[in-house]
Amino acid sequence: MRIKSQSIRRLVAVGLVLALVVIFAITTPTFFGARNISILLKDSAYLGLVACGMAFPMIGGGIDLSVGGIVCAVGIISVHLSYDFGLSGYAIIFIATLAGAAFGLLNGIIVAKVGLTEFVATLASGFLFLGLGRALVFKDAGGRAVTRAVSSESYLSFGKNPLWENGWYLITFVWIVVAVGLYIVLKKTKFGLYTYAIGSNDKAAKMSGVDTTKIKIIGFIISGACAGLAAFLVTANLTSSPAALGDGYEFKAIAACVVGGIMLGGGKGDTINALLGALFMTIILNGIYKFGLDSTFVYIIQGLIILLATAFDSQFAKFAAKRRLKEQRLSDITPASAS
Amino acid sequence: MKKEDLARSFKVWIPRIIAFGAIFIFMAIMEQSFFSTSNFIEIIRSVSVYGVMSCGMLFVVLIGGLDLSMGAMAGLCASIMFVIAQNGANSLSATLLGFVVALAVALAVGWLHGFFITTLKIPFFVVTLATKYILYGAIPLVTAGKYVYVRGGSPIDKIGTSRIFDTIPILVVYFVIIALVTWFILNKTVFGRRIYAIGGNPTAAGFVGIKVFKNTNIAYMLCTTAACIGGVILAANNQQAGTTTGNAYEGMVLMAMIVGGINLAGGQGTVSGVVFGALIIGLIQNLVTFMSWGDYLKLVQGAIILIVVIVSVVTHTRSMRGKGRKGRKLLAKVKAEAQDE
């Protein structure tokens, strides 16, 4: 039976995660402890949410470098809404998601309507959002940045404590629901199909009558909304919004997507790949701290992961193309010999 | 012919001078101590560092790429040089050895950029973003997590803080030399022509026999070389090197590119544009530092880049569709040509 190349790629991702789990289970005896698992799943959920959103622009053949900025800006906006205006957490979660979606809409309009290249547009808008977040940081009378803790019960109920003792955090469930929901959107709706079409061949999709502008904008909106939701849940867990929040998130999210098997060229992969990639990244980063390595290694290892994963993908794409060609030749020969 | 050239350079330079003058006047009003010698020296200093790095970035942008790792590269090179010089008791030979090693690292990273981008066909922004984090993470390994300082009077100190006629910082000399070299390479050598050709249309450049891979590699190596030089003179001027050296400079360099009218899609851009861009960026940096607007720097960066790029893209598409003054001219020309046939 023919196995799809994409399934092989996903098996590779699963294998990587399993290998990491085995390595850390052997080296650190506390790895399978309920507390460690719950914290691991919580940490991967933040990254996972952002990566699941990022999957849409990436499948569509683009990239969204502004998610770090969106997380920073929405995080501080959420804390402001609670601290200054006393809104309840239930209202803020909607506002945060909408704010993220609005930032995504801005990205989408700049990219799809105006026609800027994805990376220039989102790099610049990322600066813009990050600057907005930094500008909104709480200041004391002397103009110095200070941290303000959220005290609203409903706000903190979204993330401060696990749902039961040593159990999972709410964000883990949110992450799984969002990942599965977006998976269904990708695989079962017209929008999902068109996203793959744009990623595989933008021009062909446009000539076949797909409204590529609309599909691209919606992709960026989903990416922004996921980042906004993640930002709210992060601040609910940390009870405040540090100024460095969101720094480097776009990089981690790209790394997660790439390791998970969403190809940079577009048209390949889905949110389950992003989910696997986020797990991989979190376990490995968690392991760096566990082994007592210097935190500077975090940057080096992240960079190496991206380079190695993309190099692997580029070779894997060659292998997949060769395999397809071979099969095509075989199927060309077989009917002739049968008759 | 000569008249046309003159008209064209007027068209390019008059808006630039107006923009520069506007920011200059704005700053003169906002800052009380703007017209002091120390402030001018401060401006020249930051302009020089940005200018050197922008000249390197120009090569990469001309072939349609971008190097996001420039800031980290600058920091790492400066750290390597400082550490080696310090271990050699700040002697001249140790300083030179340090610079050579730093340059070798820069060239190796530049080659790796080219290899990943051309041979493995990975998008340049992913490659350079990844190396940015690797290099940034490598700085504390080199310096053992501390800042490396140099004392006054050592060779490094002379590189960074000497003055010509006791007033003008020597950094501006490096900037002028690098700008002239860049101008020469781009305008007077075959390699420069090839760079413009690749940026204009890589496929066509390949068809006429230009080795696209090789020249792209060289462009990235030139870029990291400039990052190395920029980082070294920046650190030598500050008399210290460490994790914050050159941190986030790539954003400012990118802004200098865009303000200088260099097309990020590749193929269009001049050294004079880079010099102008560096001047503007130096002024803005000075304003931000003086008014302590550090929190808003990113905001300003993002807004300027977005606005300038959007305006250029919109005007370009409009003129391609035959709208606007330029577009109508283009349309008339096309129509006239069609009638001739």
Boltz contact constraints between the chains, C-beta under 6 A:
constraints:
  - contact:
      token1: [A, 114]
      token2: [B, 310]
      max_distance: 6.0
  - contact:
      token1: [A, 114]
      token2: [B, 313]
      max_distance: 6.0
  - contact:
      token1: [A, 115]
      token2: [B, 313]
      max_distance: 6.0
  - contact:
      token1: [A, 116]
      token2: [B, 309]
      max_distance: 6.0
  - contact:
      token1: [A, 116]
      token2: [B, 313]
      max_distance: 6.0
  - contact:
      token1: [A, 119]
      token2: [B, 125]
      max_distance: 6.0
  - contact:
      token1: [A, 120]
      token2: [B, 264]
      max_distance: 6.0
  - contact:
      token1: [A, 124]
      token2: [B, 302]
      max_distance: 6.0
  - contact:
      token1: [A, 124]
      token2: [B, 305]
      max_distance: 6.0
  - contact:
      token1: [A, 124]
      token2: [B, 306]
      max_distance: 6.0
  - contact:
      token1: [A, 127]
      token2: [B, 298]
      max_distance: 6.0
  - contact:
      token1: [A, 127]
      token2: [B, 301]
      max_distance: 6.0
  - contact:
      token1: [A, 127]
      token2: [B, 302]
      max_distance: 6.0
  - contact:
      token1: [A, 128]
      token2: [B, 302]
      max_distance: 6.0
  - contact:
      token1: [A, 128]
      token2: [B, 303]
      max_distance: 6.0
  - contact:
      token1: [A, 130]
      token2: [B, 298]
      max_distance: 6.0
  - contact:
      token1: [A, 131]
      token2: [B, 298]
      max_distance: 6.0
  - contact:
      token1: [A, 131]
      token2: [B, 299]
      max_distance: 6.0
  - contact:
      token1: [A, 131]
      token2: [B, 302]
      max_distance: 6.0
  - contact:
      token1: [A, 134]
      token2: [B, 295]
      max_distance: 6.0
  - contact:
      token1: [A, 135]
      token2: [B, 295]
      max_distance: 6.0
  - contact:
      token1: [A, 135]
      token2: [B, 296]
      max_distance: 6.0
  - contact:
      token1: [A, 135]
      token2: [B, 299]
      max_distance: 6.0
  - contact:
      token1: [A, 251]
      token2: [B, 129]
      max_distance: 6.0
  - contact:
      token1: [A, 264]
      token2: [B, 123]
      max_distance: 6.0
  - contact:
      token1: [A, 296]
      token2: [B, 137]
      max_distance: 6.0
  - contact:
      token1: [A, 296]
      token2: [B, 140]
      max_distance: 6.0
  - contact:
      token1: [A, 299]
      token2: [B, 133]
      max_distance: 6.0
  - contact:
      token1: [A, 299]
      token2: [B, 136]
      max_distance: 6.0
  - contact:
      token1: [A, 299]
      token2: [B, 137]
      max_distance: 6.0
  - contact:
      token1: [A, 300]
      token2: [B, 134]
      max_distance: 6.0
  - contact:
      token1: [A, 300]
      token2: [B, 137]
      max_distance: 6.0
  - contact:
      token1: [A, 302]
      token2: [B, 133]
      max_distance: 6.0
  - contact:
      token1: [A, 303]
      token2: [B, 130]
      max_distance: 6.0
  - contact:
      token1: [A, 303]
      token2: [B, 133]
      max_distance: 6.0
  - contact:
      token1: [A, 303]
      token2: [B, 134]
      max_distance: 6.0
  - contact:
      token1: [A, 306]
      token2: [B, 130]
      max_distance: 6.0
  - contact:
      token1: [A, 307]
      token2: [B, 130]
      max_distance: 6.0
  - contact:
      token1: [A, 310]
      token2: [B, 122]
      max_distance: 6.0
  - contact:
      token1: [A, 311]
      token2: [B, 120]
      max_distance: 6.0
  - contact:
      token1: [A, 314]
      token2: [B, 120]
      max_distance: 6.0
  - contact:
      token1: [A, 314]
      token2: [B, 121]
      max_distance: 6.0
